[in-house]
Amino acid sequence: MATVVSSFGIEGVDAIKVEIEASSMGGIPMVSIIGLGDQAVTEAAERLEAALVHAGYKMPSGKAILNLAPGDIRKRGSHYDLGMAIALLQETKQISCRDLPEYAFIGELSLNAGVRQCNGILSMTVAAKEQGFSKVMIPEKNTEEASVIKDIEIIGVSTLKEAIGILEGGEKHVVSVKENNAKQQKKEEEIDDFSDVAGQEEAVFAAMIASAGGHNMLMIGEPGCGKSMIAKRIPSILPQMSDCEALETTRIHSIAGEYRGGGLMRERPFRAPHHNISMNALIGGGKDALPGEITLAHNGVLFLDEFTEFSQHTLDSLRQPLEDKKVTISRVNRTNVFPANFMLVAACNPCPCGYKLSGHCTCTDREVFKYRKKISGPIYERIDIQVIMKTFSFFKTGGDSCFREGPNSTKEIRKMVLKAREIQAERYKDYPDINLNCQMHDGMLKKFCVMTPDAESELQDIVKSRKYSARVINRMLRVMRTIADVEGSDIIDMTHVRFAAMLRSELA
């Protein structure tokens, strides 16, 4: 009868149970690994042989078959090594362990029988707990990451010999659950402050409203006017993630191999890919259907600088994620759904040379038209806030802006953002999938976006003059609701409508 050992594999951003079956028989000495594995899985045969010999054990004298079940699901990665070694040794009676069904094994073996850390530990540990396993044996270097999961015994090992010793009754290195798992905060003086931004009061106000309601935002302005400066400061005014958001975000970054720290991520992710990024790298996919930048920005900010320099095909692929807050990647043999609830912040110049707003533009009308057409109408409509950042004198700021009396430091802006988000949390407490105004369904707008008669009349005039579509109107209502929340108002009045219209500027 074959020996069965449990492990886990990664499927999208979740983990699936994989049973490692080991069987030995007569014949030419060899190890055959089956079960639709990738090259890392098939190469495990060589790693197993070297690791077992270095640990003082013997390879089977005949043919050994290792099957990763279910056999119709593709397996990738080298983290099955530890489970395969344990199954092979148990099958050949070189070790004796009665409580193997209680364990899940995760870890890559080195040639000298060490256990290396691997990606996706957090998702696999969560899955092991959900599948009813009482113990999970993982690389010692991954224990700090997995220590945030409660109600499962996490055992860290650094060598194959150590793992076998624990299975045969030796002393365990059991990892205790870490209650205080917040990532170390940056010191206040290390955080870029909005007070450093001069002469762009409208854009700072727009960033505050976008952050308060989770709205998408586009900044259009000349080179050096402060677009990137504002975008990089937006994470500093966002609230820390909740426990649920932190766990979800850390799992995604762990699978992508971009986070191997201790505990959970608490700061919201800020992703800023270069404009030459491919569609698969941005949206997700590829041969192994890995998460893309929009999924790595989940619960955080995706900053696309030089927005019009991205290929039009790549930008248009954002349509569904911006609307549904998720992206579905379909392949011949599987379909993965990745979360993509991010706040889009984009920045671009008004023309190819960048100086159309100041009157020093050298571009022809055709060049300007072609440049702006890179952003399609449907993408424009899905961006709630569009602000034009005009030029200003470095030595003289201020002017007649109606926004200049508002908060201008990160501390003040963050306080207003947090207050607005508390109002939204109370408003949507009976809606489990909705936390922010940007997530409101169209059917909820009538209930939560109550307007005064004057405000309704003002909105009708704006829509009539600008010929907005129904989608744009609904998005404007969400922005108005956020502006009212920032000001602590239950009703949307005419001022809120006018501010929302100002925050949807259009280039001439």
Secondary structure, 3 states (H helix, E strand, C coil): CCEEEEEEEEECCEEEEEEEEEEEECCCCEEEEECCECHHHHCHHHHHHHHHHHCCCCCCCCEEEEEEECCCCCECCCCCHHHHHHHHHHHCCCCCCCCHHHEEECCEECCCCEEECCCCHHHHHHHHHHCCCCEEEEEHHHHHHHCCCCCCEEEEECEHHHHHHHHCCCCCCEECCCCCCCCCCCCHHHCCCHHHCCCCHHHHHHHHHHHHHCCCEEEEECCCCCHHHHHHHHHHHCCCCCHHHHHHHHHHHHHCCCCCCCCCCCCCCEECCCCCCCHHHHHEECCCCEECHHHHCCCCEEEECCHHHCCHHHHHCCHHHHHHCEEEEECCCCEEEEECCCEEEEEECCCCCCCCCCCCCCCCHHHHHHHHCCCCHHHHHCCCEEEEECCCCCCCCCCCCCCCCCCCCHHHHHHHHHHHHHHHHHHCCCCCCCCCHHHCCHHHHHHHCCECHHHHHHHHHHHHHHCCCHHHHHHHHHHHHHHHHHCCCCCECHHHHHHHHHCECCCC
